Amino acid sequence: MKYKKIIFICRDNSTLSPLAEAIFKSICNEEEVIIESRGLVVLFEAPINPKIGVVLGSHGIEYSKERTKGLSEADFTRDTLVLAMNERSAKLCDERFPMIQVATLYDFVGEKEVEDPYGGTLIDYEKCFSEMSVVLRKLSERLGEE
């Protein structure tokens, strides 16, 4: 793998990007790779959506991150892959950090975007988990080929 760090980004780092971070950590077997999530509009740290913890726990995935964290220039290195959870977040990242190359996770692996379950039921979050797991396995395979 040519990347030393992977950052999943979404608007507020409370739902999609922490979910992607946790799932990918459970899939990726590259111990040298740092896997994180960040938000683009995090004015102050807030709790991660509690439904994320419930869904992850039901799949035996431990996740210790409890609070949101905003994206900053200090998060980037030359070996960082930045993957946005949707097109809107990718555009916002491009505006705030024009020197950073960002792609949407779904364009990067050639899949359709997973719908944000925010405000939905646990069933919606479970569906998001399942769909995102498939996409993140493809990401792992693609990065293993590079």
Buried (B, 14 or more C-beta within 10 A) or exposed (E): BEBBBBBBBBBBBBBBBBBBBBBBBBBBEBEEBBBBBBBBBBEEEBEBBEBBBEBBEEEEBEBEBEEBBBBEEEBBEEEBBBBBBBEEBBBBBBEEBEEBEBBBBBBBBEBEBBEBBBEBEEEBBBBBBEBBBEBBBBBBEEBEEE
